[in-house]
């Protein structure tokens, strides 16, 4: 696992724009090297702000959207098209505005899909899709994602891995159903820490003063069961993208701002 690196921006708007530019560069480089790229999207205000910034960036056309595989780190187990679903929000923010290949966009199953209300069956189906997409070079049951993005919650949750709940303790399965999540809706699907750690790079996004305590806890050596964000890391890079309010409880001499 890679040690965390931090970039602190002045405000959430600049953070979203800089993260979008960083993602464009990463995807273009991966496509140049291997002919394709694979990214895991996150929802929430920071994830959607990044996608909106990406959609409005003049550099977005540098990406070959037809050679980009898109996955999700978690999803609210709601009907298809529900405005609270991460996939619905991603389509509105970006995906309906760029020429993605629909066959390479992989939303998690909805509650009115082929598995009905069986969230465990839906999770198992997503795990099977990930396994089918993994190649021999990935050495495991998920693709080696180029970038896997995660929003950090005020309670230190990432994806739908909440402190102390069974999903954050999962050590074998790559995707699980979540019951009784403390944040509505209570039923969700999520990647597990083993799946997250298969990514080449993991980017954790946090903006706002309400995230400052969570950021400080996760970066202070807390355990992943109590602070799931502490357990999210990439194989080659773990990058925390913060705005100044979210970084306000961190020692400034250790994590200087990237911009004034």
N, C-alpha and C positions, 0 to 999 in steps of 0.2 A: 504494500500500500504506500501511496505517496504522501509526503508531508504537506499540510495545507499551505497554500500561498494566498495572500490577501491583496486585493485591489480596492481602494476606498475612493469613491467619487463624491463630488460636492453635494449632489442631490439625486433624487430618484430618477428625474428626467435624463440627466447626464448619464447615470448608471445604465439606464435602458438603452440609450443610443450607443454607448460604448460597448455594451455587451452584444448588441446586434451586429456592430461592426466586427467585433471579435469572432462572432459565430460565422459570419460570412467568410472571413479569412480562413477559418478552420475548415469549413465545408469545401471551399474552393481548393484548398491545399490537399484535402483527402481525395477529392475527385481527380485532381491532377496526378496523384500518386497511384490510385487504385481504380480509377474510373467510376467510383461511386462513393457515397458517404451515408452514414447512419447516425441519426440524432434522436434522442429521447426528449420529448417536450414535457413541460410542467405547466400547470394551471396557476390560479391565484393571481393576485394583482401584479406581482412582479413578473411572472412568466408571461402574462398577457401583455404587459407593457413592453416587454422585449419583443414579442411577436409583432405588435403594432409598430414599433420602431423599425423592425426589420422590413415590414411591409411598405413603409414610407421612405426607406433608404434608397437613394439613387443607385447604390452599389448592389441592390438585391438581384439585378439581372446578371451579375457575375456568376451567380449560382446556376448550375444546370439542374433545375427543379425536377426534371424527369429522371435524374439519376440519384435521387435522394430518398432514402427510406426513413419514414417518420413513425416513431413509436410513442407510447405514453408511459410515464412513471406510475401514474395511478388514475383512477376514475371514480366518480360518484356513480353508484349503481342505480341509475335512473333511466327512464325511457329515452329512446333515440330522439335526438333533437331537443331534449330538455335544455333550457338556457343555462342551467347550472352544471351541465356536463363540460368537462375540460375540452373534449373534442369539439363541441358546439362553439365554445368560446374561441378556440384556436382557428376554426374555419372563419368565424367573423373577423378576427383580428388579422389573419394572414392567408390561410390556405385557399380561400375563395378568390384571392387576388393574384395568385401565382399559378403557373402551369404545372402543378404537381401531377404525377402519374397516380391515379386513384388506386391502382393495384399495389403501390408502394406506401400508401398511407394506412396505418394499422391501428385504428381506434380499439379500445377495449370494449367488450360486449356490453350492450345495453340491457336493462331489465325487461324489455319487451322483445328481446332478440330470441335466437333459437334455444337458449337455455332458460328462458323464462325467469322466474325469481330465484333460480338456483345459482347463487353467487359463487359457490365453490366450483360448480361445473364450468361457469364462465371463466373463472380464474384458471382452471386447468386447461381450457381451450386456448387461452392467451399464452400460457406457458408452452403449449404444443406448437403454436405459431412461431414463438421465439426460437424454439429448438429446431424447427424446420428451416429457419432462416440462418442458423449458425453454420459456419463453414468449418472445415478441418483446421484452419488456422486459428479458430477461436478457442479450441481446447475446452469446450464446455457447452452447456445447454442454452446459451444465449449468444447473440451476435456480439462482437467486440465493438460496441458503439463508439463512434468517434467522440461524441459529446453527449453526456447525460445531464440534463438540467434539473435542479430541484429547488423549489421554494422552501424557505425555512419558516416554520410557524412560530408564534410567540411562546409556545410550549416546547419548542425544539423539534417538533415533528417534521419529517420530510416524507414526500409522497403521501401515503396514508399509513405510515409507520408512526404510531403514537407511543409516547412513553409508557412502558410497563405492559402494554397490550401484547397478546400472543404473536401478532405479525412481526414485531421487531425482534422476537426471539427465534424466528424461523431460520434454520441453518441448512436446510436441504432444498425445499421447493423454491422456484424462482418467482412465482406469482401466487398470491393467496387472496382469499376473500377476507374482508374485515367486517366484523359485527360489533355493534356498540361503540362506534367511534365517538369521541367526545365532541366532535364538530359535525354539525349536520351536513348531509344526511348520514345516518349511522352505518349504513351498509355501503361498502366500497370494494374496489379491487386495487391491489397494489403490487408493484415489484417489491421483492425482499432485499435485504442487504446483500446477500450473495449475488443477486442479479445486478444490483447497482455497482458493486465492486468489480464486475467484469468489464465495465466501460474503460476505454482508454483515458478519457478525461471526465471528471465529475465537476460540475459547476454549481455552487450553492448561491442562491440569490436571496438577499435580505435588504429591505429598504424600510426606513421609518423607525422612529424612536421606540415603538412598541416591540420591535425585534431586537433591541439592544441587549436585553438581559439574556435572551436565548442565544445570541451570537457569543456573548461572553462565556456562558456556561459551556456551550459546545466546543469552544476553543480553549477551555481551561483544563482539559484532561478528564472531563466527565465521561462516564461509561455510556455505551450506546443504548443500553436498556432504559436508562433514566433519561438520556438525551440522544435520541436517534440520529440527529444531525452529526453527532460526534463520530458515528460509525460509517458515514457516507464518504467514500474515497475512491479515486480512480487509480488504475494501474500505473499510469505514467504521470498524472497530474490531478491534483485536487485544488480547485480554485474557488475562493470565496469572493464574490462580487457584491460589494456593500456600498451604501451611501453613508455620508458622515453621521447622520443620526443613528443608524444601525450599528455603527462602529464606535459609538460614543462611550461605551464602557470598556473598551479595549485600551491597553497602554499605547499611547500615540508614538512613543519612541520605537516601539516594535513594528507598528503598522502605520507608516506615514501615508497621508492621502496621495492618490495618484494625480489629483488635480486640485486646484485651490477652490 
